[in-house]
Amino acid sequence: MTPHTLRHTFATHLLRATGNLKLVQQALRHSDVTTTARVYSHLTGNDVAEAVRALRPDEPLEGAAADARAVAEEVLAALPPTVREALAALTAGAGDRRP
C-alpha cells in the first residue's frame, strides 16, 4: 500500500462520511474544489443504490429505478450544495463531449 492509496482512501471515506466536498478539499490541501470533485466525488453503484433506498425506504429498488431521471434528480437534490455545485462545474460543457 502506497501513501497515495492511503490518501485516496482517507479522502473517499471522509467524503462518504460527511458529504462535505469542501472539507475534503481542505484536508487534502487542494487549491481548487473542482480538482477534489473530479477525483473524489465518484459514485459507485452501491452509493447510488443506498441513496435511492434512503429516499424511498418503503419502495423496492427496482420500482424506484423504473424512472431513472426522477431518481437521479432526487439523489442529486440529496447531495450537499457544495457537491452539487462542483458536479455542475465538472459537467458544464460536457454535452459536446458525450458520445
Phi, psi and omega in degrees: 000132183263162175302324179297318178297318178297317180297314180296317179297316178302312183296319179297314179295320179297316179295316180294325182285325186250333186068014186252096182295325179296321178297317179296318178303313182292320180297324181270353180062038172284138181282336182232130182295336179293331174297313180297315182298317182299321185270322192248357181263023178293146178243133175267168177304322179294320180300315181293316179299316178296320179295318179296317179295324178293324180285326184228069186295334182268355183251134178299149182304320181301318179294319180292326183281350181299323178252081188300323182295315180296319180295316180299319178296321178293319179297314178298320180295332181280346180286151174299148182307321182295324179290316178300317180297317180294319178295320178297320179295322180291325184268354178299125180081002181287345181302326181276355180256348182283146180292000000 
